[in-house]
Amino acid sequence: MLLSMGVSLYTSRIVLSTLGVEDYGIYGVVGGVVMMFSFINSSMSGATSRFLTFALGKGDMDNLKKTFSSSLTIHILIALVILILAETVGLWFLENKLVIPEYRMSAARWVYQFSVLSSVIAITQVPYNASIISHERMNIYAYVEILNVALRLGIVYLLVIGNFDKLILYAAMVLCVSIFIAMIYRFYCLKNFEECKYKYEWDKKNIYPMLSFSGWDLYGNMSVVARIQGVNILLNLFFGPVLNAANSVAMQVQGAVGSFATNILTAVQPQIVKNYAAQNYQYMMKLILNTAKYVYLLLLILALPLILEMEFVLNIWLKNAPSYAVSLCRCTLIFIFFSTQSSILIKAIHATGNIKRPSLINGTLYLLVLPVSYFAFRWGGIPEFPYICNILFVFIGMMSNAYTLKLYVSHFSIKDFVFKVLSVCFFISLLSVLASLCVKQSMPECFLRFVLVVLASTTSIVFLSYFIALDKETKYIVKQKISILLNQRKWKS
């Protein structure tokens, strides 16, 4: 994850420098049009992962095979639907609505078609990735991610030395890497998992529950995609491609920092579903609360120095950061804290299979960002306004998810979530911010100040987390681990 984050930030800098602000913004908004249609796939992705993991938890191999084949059949159909929508509605929107300079329209069309192909590959890849997650083979992600990182570094090198149109070349190379990585995952699944040998399957006992699950999830996922890409389009319509470039930078930061939480949740999700399937509710609830607390604190270690020193970091990273990139990145990082907590609760609700209520509530909150932001922009609102709305609405959605989980699983305690997770995390955040600000205010902006802020924030978070956030059992485990490491060092010396 550290390697991936470092390379992601480095390559973003080179890509922005090589493409320029305008082309970088065009790449973000054109690719976003294709992403608008991915909400159909997102809902089925959640259903596939849940039902494969549930079948594994039950130990039903025959049902597991049928579930995989059924899900791949559905995803092939989804890919065809999205391909048709992208080549009709999406293409019309690109040609007639997006604000793109006429002399770059030809390049934008190429980027769009490459993005459509990438989307089709990603859709049919979902059942294979879900199988790896269900079997908890997380090590394969580490190996393939290292390869992915190396290939993306290669893209940057070729982009710099290439003579072809930089924007088209970049989009084409990203597509090639996506196809290559997808093929590796598929080969691994076919070789290691018996259920991944596809056989045309339209088993009503498997397909109908999956479609029902994904049908309710569809609204929520549609709303997420509409919010993300809708905000990007609104920024384009009211402020032009330069704000799309700033938004793309913010999304890069969100992707890099959020990958920590995403990878941890990916590892935890199978355990949540399997324990629910085995009716081991007590351990399931303990896992949820601990995950929520520790993921927040890990994110705080990573995000707090970035929030406080964002202007310095962007100047080092991008040299000439787009206008408003600093404020948008700060808002995005604050948003990640609450969205991660909400996602953890959603994972638990998904395990129950009852997703109608959270999908409707969260989806509506997500969609509200667009009309509110549109009228705010019409009345002269600032570009940060949608991001502030995101933070507010995702917090409301998080608390709604906690109440919903309590309705479905009586063992879950909202009181414990508020006082043992949110309150503890907020208290640690407050004290860590104060300690870091004392260092920041004591000297002018420079690399030394950045290092000292990182040290101050990390030390205070780790120290406070040990004494405030960890329970007795976890403290004992930490002490044991430290003792073992120290003894190993003494033995080697």
C-alpha positions as CSV (number, residue, x, y, z in Angstrom):
1,M,0.0,0.0,0.0
2,L,2.9,2.4,0.8
3,L,4.6,1.6,-2.5
4,S,1.3,2.0,-4.4
5,M,0.5,5.3,-2.7
6,G,4.0,6.7,-3.3
7,V,4.0,5.7,-7.0
8,S,0.5,7.0,-7.5
9,L,1.4,10.4,-6.1
10,Y,4.6,10.5,-8.2
11,T,3.0,9.5,-11.4
12,S,0.2,12.0,-10.9
13,R,2.8,14.7,-10.7
14,I,4.5,13.6,-13.9
15,V,1.3,13.1,-15.8
16,L,0.0,16.5,-14.8
17,S,3.3,18.1,-15.8
18,T,3.4,16.3,-19.1
19,L,-0.2,16.6,-20.1
20,G,-0.7,20.1,-18.8
21,V,-3.6,21.3,-16.7
22,E,-6.1,21.5,-19.5
23,D,-5.5,18.0,-20.9
24,Y,-5.4,16.5,-17.4
25,G,-8.8,18.0,-16.7
26,I,-10.1,16.7,-20.0
27,Y,-8.9,13.2,-19.1
28,G,-10.7,13.4,-15.8
29,V,-14.1,14.6,-17.0
30,V,-14.2,12.4,-20.2
31,G,-13.4,9.3,-18.2
32,G,-16.0,10.4,-15.7
33,V,-18.7,10.2,-18.4
34,V,-18.0,6.5,-18.8
35,M,-18.0,6.1,-15.0
36,M,-21.5,7.5,-14.8
37,F,-22.8,4.2,-16.3
38,S,-20.8,2.0,-13.9
39,F,-23.4,2.2,-11.1
40,I,-25.1,-0.8,-12.7
41,N,-21.9,-2.8,-12.3
42,S,-21.2,-1.5,-8.8
43,S,-24.4,-2.9,-7.4
44,M,-23.8,-6.3,-8.9
45,S,-20.2,-6.2,-7.6
46,G,-21.4,-6.0,-4.0
47,A,-23.9,-8.8,-4.6
48,T,-21.3,-11.1,-6.2
49,S,-18.9,-10.6,-3.3
50,R,-21.5,-11.1,-0.7
51,F,-23.1,-14.3,-2.2
52,L,-19.7,-15.9,-3.0
53,T,-18.5,-15.3,0.6
54,F,-21.8,-16.5,2.1
55,A,-21.6,-19.7,0.1
56,L,-18.0,-20.2,1.3
57,G,-19.1,-19.6,4.9
58,K,-21.7,-22.3,4.5
59,G,-19.2,-24.7,2.9
60,D,-21.5,-25.4,-0.1
61,M,-19.2,-26.0,-3.1
62,D,-22.0,-26.8,-5.5
63,N,-23.8,-23.6,-4.8
64,L,-20.5,-21.7,-5.0
65,K,-19.9,-22.9,-8.5
66,K,-23.4,-22.0,-9.6
67,T,-23.1,-18.6,-7.9
68,F,-19.8,-17.8,-9.8
69,S,-21.1,-18.8,-13.2
70,S,-24.4,-17.0,-12.7
71,S,-22.7,-13.8,-11.6
72,L,-20.3,-13.9,-14.6
73,T,-23.3,-14.4,-16.9
74,I,-25.0,-11.3,-15.4
75,H,-21.8,-9.2,-15.6
76,I,-21.4,-10.1,-19.3
77,L,-24.9,-8.8,-19.9
78,I,-24.2,-5.7,-17.8
79,A,-21.1,-5.0,-19.9
80,L,-23.2,-5.2,-23.1
81,V,-25.8,-2.8,-21.6
82,I,-23.1,-0.3,-20.6
83,L,-21.4,-0.5,-23.9
84,I,-24.7,0.4,-25.7
85,L,-25.4,3.3,-23.3
86,A,-21.9,4.6,-23.6
87,E,-21.9,4.6,-27.4
88,T,-25.3,6.3,-27.6
89,V,-26.2,8.6,-24.6
90,G,-22.6,9.0,-23.4
91,L,-21.3,9.8,-26.8
92,W,-24.0,12.4,-27.3
93,F,-23.2,14.0,-23.9
94,L,-19.5,14.2,-24.8
95,E,-20.2,15.8,-28.2
96,N,-22.9,18.3,-27.1
97,K,-22.6,19.1,-23.4
98,L,-19.1,18.9,-22.1
99,V,-17.0,22.1,-22.2
100,I,-13.9,21.0,-24.2
101,P,-11.9,23.2,-26.6
102,E,-12.6,22.3,-30.2
103,Y,-9.0,21.6,-31.1
104,R,-8.9,18.9,-28.3
105,M,-12.2,17.2,-29.3
106,S,-10.5,14.6,-31.4
107,A,-8.2,13.5,-28.6
108,A,-11.2,13.5,-26.2
109,R,-13.0,11.1,-28.5
110,W,-10.1,8.7,-28.3
111,V,-9.9,9.0,-24.6
112,Y,-13.6,8.2,-24.3
113,Q,-13.4,5.1,-26.4
114,F,-10.4,3.8,-24.5
115,S,-12.3,4.5,-21.2
116,V,-15.3,2.5,-22.5
117,L,-13.1,-0.5,-23.3
118,S,-11.5,-0.3,-19.8
119,S,-15.0,-0.2,-18.3
120,V,-16.1,-3.3,-20.1
121,I,-13.0,-5.2,-19.0
122,A,-13.4,-4.1,-15.4
123,I,-17.1,-5.2,-15.4
124,T,-16.4,-8.8,-16.5
125,Q,-13.5,-8.9,-14.1
126,V,-15.7,-8.5,-11.0
127,P,-16.5,-12.2,-10.3
128,Y,-12.8,-13.2,-10.4
129,N,-11.7,-10.4,-8.0
130,A,-14.7,-11.3,-5.7
131,S,-13.5,-14.9,-5.7
132,I,-10.0,-13.9,-4.5
133,I,-11.5,-11.8,-1.8
134,S,-13.9,-14.5,-0.7
135,H,-11.0,-17.0,-0.4
136,E,-9.0,-14.3,1.5
137,R,-6.0,-14.7,-0.8
138,M,-4.8,-11.1,0.0
139,N,-1.2,-11.9,-0.8
140,I,-2.0,-12.2,-4.6
141,Y,-3.1,-8.5,-4.4
142,A,0.3,-7.5,-3.0
143,Y,2.2,-9.3,-5.8
144,V,0.0,-8.1,-8.6
145,E,-0.1,-4.5,-7.2
146,I,3.7,-4.4,-7.2
147,L,3.6,-5.4,-10.9
148,N,0.8,-2.8,-11.5
149,V,2.9,-0.1,-9.9
150,A,5.9,-1.0,-12.1
151,L,3.8,-0.9,-15.2
152,R,2.4,2.5,-14.3
153,L,5.9,3.8,-13.8
154,G,6.6,2.5,-17.3
155,I,3.6,4.4,-18.6
156,V,5.0,7.6,-17.2
157,Y,8.4,7.0,-18.8
158,L,6.9,6.3,-22.2
159,L,4.6,9.3,-21.9
160,V,7.6,11.6,-21.3
161,I,9.6,10.2,-24.3
162,G,6.7,9.6,-26.6
163,N,6.2,11.8,-29.7
164,F,2.5,10.9,-30.2
165,D,-0.4,13.0,-28.8
166,K,0.3,12.8,-25.0
167,L,-3.4,12.6,-24.0
168,I,-4.2,9.8,-26.4
169,L,-1.0,7.9,-25.6
170,Y,-1.7,8.1,-21.9
171,A,-5.3,6.8,-22.2
172,A,-4.1,3.9,-24.5
173,M,-1.4,2.8,-22.2
174,V,-3.7,2.8,-19.2
175,L,-6.1,0.6,-21.1
176,C,-3.3,-1.9,-22.0
177,V,-2.1,-2.1,-18.3
178,S,-5.7,-2.6,-17.2
179,I,-6.2,-5.5,-19.6
180,F,-2.9,-7.1,-18.7
181,I,-3.6,-7.0,-14.9
182,A,-7.1,-8.4,-15.5
183,M,-5.7,-11.3,-17.4
184,I,-3.3,-12.1,-14.5
185,Y,-6.1,-12.2,-12.0
186,R,-8.2,-14.4,-14.3
187,F,-5.4,-16.9,-14.9
188,Y,-4.8,-17.1,-11.1
189,C,-8.5,-17.8,-10.4
190,L,-8.8,-20.5,-13.1
191,K,-5.7,-22.2,-11.8
192,N,-6.5,-22.1,-8.0
193,F,-10.3,-22.0,-7.6
194,E,-12.4,-24.8,-9.0
195,E,-15.6,-22.7,-9.0
196,C,-14.0,-20.2,-11.5
197,K,-14.3,-22.5,-14.4
198,Y,-17.2,-20.8,-16.2
199,K,-20.2,-22.7,-17.4
200,Y,-23.3,-20.9,-18.7
201,E,-25.6,-20.8,-15.8
202,W,-29.1,-19.2,-15.3
203,D,-30.1,-20.8,-12.0
204,K,-33.1,-18.9,-10.7
205,K,-32.2,-19.9,-7.1
206,N,-29.0,-18.1,-7.4
207,I,-29.7,-15.3,-9.9
208,Y,-33.0,-14.0,-8.5
209,P,-31.6,-13.4,-4.9
210,M,-28.5,-11.7,-6.4
211,L,-30.6,-9.5,-8.7
212,S,-32.9,-8.6,-5.8
213,F,-29.9,-7.7,-3.7
214,S,-28.3,-5.7,-6.5
215,G,-31.6,-4.1,-7.4
216,W,-31.9,-2.4,-4.1
217,D,-28.2,-1.7,-4.1
218,L,-28.5,-0.2,-7.5
219,Y,-30.0,3.1,-6.3
220,G,-27.3,3.6,-3.7
221,N,-24.5,2.9,-6.2
222,M,-26.1,5.0,-8.9
223,S,-26.3,7.9,-6.4
224,V,-22.6,7.5,-5.5
225,V,-21.5,7.6,-9.1
226,A,-23.9,10.4,-9.9
227,R,-22.6,12.5,-7.1
228,I,-18.9,12.0,-7.9
229,Q,-19.2,12.5,-11.7
230,G,-22.1,15.0,-11.4
231,V,-19.9,17.3,-9.3
232,N,-17.1,16.9,-11.8
233,I,-19.5,17.9,-14.6
234,L,-20.9,20.8,-12.6
235,L,-17.4,22.1,-12.0
236,N,-16.8,21.8,-15.8
237,L,-20.0,23.7,-16.7
238,F,-19.5,26.5,-14.2
239,F,-15.7,26.8,-14.0
240,G,-14.2,25.0,-17.0
241,P,-11.4,22.3,-17.3
242,V,-9.1,24.0,-14.8
243,L,-11.4,23.1,-11.9
244,N,-11.6,19.5,-13.4
245,A,-7.9,19.4,-13.0
246,A,-8.1,20.4,-9.4
247,N,-10.9,17.9,-8.9
248,S,-8.7,15.2,-10.5
249,V,-5.9,16.0,-8.1
250,A,-8.3,15.7,-5.2
251,M,-9.5,12.3,-6.5
252,Q,-5.9,11.2,-6.8
253,V,-5.3,12.1,-3.1
254,Q,-8.5,10.4,-2.1
255,G,-7.5,7.3,-4.0
256,A,-4.0,7.2,-2.5
257,V,-5.1,7.8,1.1
258,G,-8.4,5.9,0.8
259,S,-6.6,2.8,-0.5
260,F,-5.4,2.1,3.0
261,A,-8.9,1.9,4.3
262,T,-10.2,0.1,1.2
263,N,-7.6,-2.6,1.5
264,I,-8.3,-3.2,5.2
265,L,-12.0,-3.3,4.5
266,T,-11.4,-5.8,1.7
267,A,-9.6,-8.0,4.1
268,V,-12.2,-7.7,6.9
269,Q,-15.3,-8.1,4.8
270,P,-15.1,-11.9,4.2
271,Q,-14.8,-12.4,8.0
272,I,-17.8,-10.2,8.7
273,V,-20.0,-12.2,6.2
274,K,-18.7,-15.6,7.2
275,N,-19.3,-14.9,10.9
276,Y,-22.8,-13.7,10.1
277,A,-23.4,-16.9,8.1
278,A,-22.2,-18.9,11.0
279,Q,-24.4,-16.8,13.4
280,N,-21.3,-15.8,15.4
281,Y,-22.8,-12.3,16.1
282,Q,-20.7,-11.4,19.1
283,Y,-17.4,-11.7,17.3
284,M,-18.9,-10.0,14.2
285,M,-19.8,-6.9,16.3
286,K,-16.4,-6.9,18.0
287,L,-14.7,-7.0,14.6
288,I,-16.9,-4.1,13.3
289,L,-16.1,-1.8,16.2
290,N,-12.4,-2.6,16.3
291,T,-12.1,-2.1,12.5
292,A,-13.9,1.2,12.6
293,K,-11.6,2.5,15.4
294,Y,-8.3,1.3,14.1
295,V,-9.0,2.2,10.5
296,Y,-9.8,5.7,11.6
297,L,-6.6,6.0,13.6
298,L,-4.5,4.6,10.7
299,L,-6.1,7.2,8.4
300,L,-5.4,9.9,10.9
301,I,-1.7,9.1,11.0
302,L,-1.6,9.4,7.2
303,A,-4.0,12.3,6.6
304,L,-3.4,14.7,9.4
305,P,0.0,15.9,8.2
306,L,-1.4,16.2,4.7
307,I,-4.3,18.3,5.8
308,L,-2.1,20.7,7.8
309,E,0.7,20.9,5.2
310,M,-1.4,20.5,2.0
311,E,-0.1,23.6,0.3
312,F,3.6,22.6,0.9
313,V,2.9,19.0,-0.2
314,L,1.2,20.0,-3.4
315,N,4.0,22.5,-4.3
316,I,6.6,19.7,-3.8
317,W,4.4,17.1,-5.5
318,L,3.0,19.0,-8.5
319,K,5.2,22.1,-8.6
320,N,2.3,24.2,-10.1
321,A,-0.8,22.8,-8.5
322,P,-4.2,23.8,-10.2
323,S,-6.2,26.6,-8.5
324,Y,-8.4,25.4,-5.6
325,A,-6.5,22.0,-5.4
326,V,-5.4,22.7,-1.8
327,S,-8.8,23.3,-0.5
328,L,-10.5,20.5,-2.5
329,C,-7.8,18.0,-1.2
330,R,-8.4,19.1,2.4
331,C,-12.1,18.6,2.1
332,T,-11.6,15.2,0.4
333,L,-9.4,14.0,3.2
334,I,-11.9,15.0,5.9
335,F,-14.7,13.3,3.9
336,I,-12.7,10.0,3.8
337,F,-12.9,9.7,7.6
338,F,-16.6,9.6,7.7
339,S,-17.1,7.7,4.5
340,T,-14.9,4.9,5.8
341,Q,-16.9,4.6,9.0
342,S,-20.0,4.5,7.0
343,S,-18.6,1.8,4.6
344,I,-17.7,-0.4,7.6
345,L,-21.3,-0.3,8.8
346,I,-22.6,-0.9,5.2
347,K,-20.4,-4.1,5.0
348,A,-22.1,-5.4,8.1
349,I,-25.6,-4.6,6.7
350,H,-24.7,-6.2,3.4
351,A,-23.9,-9.4,5.3
352,T,-27.6,-9.6,6.4
353,G,-28.8,-9.2,2.8
354,N,-31.3,-6.5,3.9
355,I,-30.1,-3.4,2.0
356,K,-33.3,-1.7,0.9
357,R,-33.3,0.9,3.8
358,P,-29.7,2.0,3.8
359,S,-29.6,2.1,0.0
360,L,-32.6,4.4,-0.2
361,I,-31.4,6.7,2.6
362,N,-27.8,7.0,1.6
363,G,-28.6,7.2,-2.1
364,T,-31.0,10.1,-1.5
365,L,-28.4,12.0,0.6
366,Y,-25.7,11.5,-2.1
367,L,-28.1,12.8,-4.8
368,L,-29.0,15.9,-2.8
369,V,-25.4,17.1,-3.2
370,L,-26.1,17.8,-6.9
371,P,-29.2,20.1,-6.9
372,V,-27.9,21.9,-3.8
373,S,-24.5,22.5,-5.5
374,Y,-26.1,23.5,-8.8
375,F,-28.2,26.3,-7.2
376,A,-25.3,27.3,-5.0
377,F,-23.1,27.7,-8.2
378,R,-25.9,29.6,-9.9
379,W,-26.0,32.0,-7.0
380,G,-22.2,32.5,-7.0
381,G,-21.2,29.7,-4.7
382,I,-17.5,28.7,-4.2
383,P,-16.1,25.6,-5.9
384,E,-15.6,23.9,-2.5
385,F,-19.3,23.9,-1.8
386,P,-20.1,20.3,-3.1
387,Y,-17.2,18.9,-1.0
388,I,-18.6,20.6,2.2
389,C,-22.0,19.1,1.4
390,N,-20.4,15.7,0.9
391,I,-18.9,15.8,4.4
392,L,-22.2,16.8,6.0
393,F,-24.4,14.3,4.2
394,V,-22.0,11.4,4.6
395,F,-21.9,12.0,8.4
396,I,-25.8,11.9,8.5
397,G,-25.7,8.7,6.4
398,M,-23.1,7.1,8.7
399,M,-25.4,7.6,11.8
400,S,-28.4,6.3,9.8
401,N,-26.4,3.2,8.9
402,A,-25.6,2.6,12.6
403,Y,-29.3,2.8,13.4
404,T,-30.1,0.4,10.5
405,L,-27.5,-2.1,11.6
406,K,-29.1,-2.1,15.1
407,L,-32.5,-2.9,13.6
408,Y,-31.1,-5.9,11.7
409,V,-28.6,-7.3,14.2
410,S,-29.6,-6.7,17.8
411,H,-26.1,-7.4,19.1
412,F,-24.9,-4.2,17.6
413,S,-24.7,-1.3,20.1
414,I,-25.1,2.3,18.8
415,K,-23.9,3.5,22.2
416,D,-20.6,1.5,21.9
417,F,-20.1,2.9,18.3
418,V,-20.6,6.5,19.5
419,F,-18.7,6.4,22.7
420,K,-16.1,3.7,22.1
421,V,-15.3,4.6,18.5
422,L,-16.4,8.1,17.4
423,S,-15.8,9.9,20.7
424,V,-12.5,8.2,21.3
425,C,-11.4,9.0,17.7
426,F,-12.6,12.6,17.9
427,F,-10.7,13.2,21.2
428,I,-7.5,11.7,19.8
429,S,-7.9,13.8,16.6
430,L,-8.4,17.0,18.6
431,L,-5.4,16.6,20.8
432,S,-3.2,15.5,17.8
433,V,-4.3,18.6,15.8
434,L,-3.4,20.9,18.7
435,A,0.0,19.3,19.1
436,S,0.7,19.5,15.4
437,L,-0.5,23.1,15.1
438,C,1.9,24.2,17.9
439,V,4.8,22.9,15.8
440,K,3.4,24.4,12.5
441,Q,2.9,27.9,14.0
442,S,6.4,28.0,15.5
443,M,8.3,28.3,12.2
444,P,7.8,29.3,8.5
445,E,6.9,26.9,5.8
446,C,9.8,24.7,4.9
447,F,10.8,21.0,4.6
448,L,12.0,20.9,8.2
449,R,8.6,22.2,9.4
450,F,6.8,19.5,7.4
451,V,9.0,16.8,8.9
452,L,8.4,18.1,12.4
453,V,4.7,18.2,11.8
454,V,4.7,14.6,10.6
455,L,6.7,13.5,13.7
456,A,4.5,15.5,16.1
457,S,1.2,14.2,14.6
458,T,2.4,10.6,14.4
459,T,3.9,10.5,17.9
460,S,0.8,12.1,19.5
461,I,-1.6,9.8,17.6
462,V,0.3,6.6,18.5
463,F,0.8,7.6,22.1
464,L,-2.8,8.7,22.6
465,S,-4.1,5.6,20.7
466,Y,-2.2,3.2,23.0
467,F,-3.5,4.8,26.2
468,I,-7.0,5.8,25.1
469,A,-8.2,3.6,22.2
470,L,-6.7,0.2,22.9
471,D,-8.5,-2.2,25.3
472,K,-6.6,-4.3,27.8
473,E,-6.6,-7.4,25.6
474,T,-5.1,-5.5,22.6
475,K,-2.5,-3.7,24.8
476,Y,-1.4,-7.2,26.0
477,I,-1.0,-8.4,22.4
478,V,1.0,-5.2,21.5
479,K,3.3,-5.7,24.4
480,Q,3.8,-9.4,23.5
481,K,4.7,-8.4,19.9
482,I,7.1,-5.8,21.0
483,S,8.7,-8.2,23.5
484,I,9.1,-10.9,20.8
485,L,10.8,-8.3,18.4
486,L,13.2,-7.1,21.0
487,N,14.1,-10.7,22.0
488,Q,14.8,-11.5,18.4
489,R,17.1,-8.5,18.0
490,K,19.0,-9.5,21.2
491,W,19.3,-13.1,19.9
492,K,20.7,-11.9,16.5
493,S,23.2,-9.6,18.1
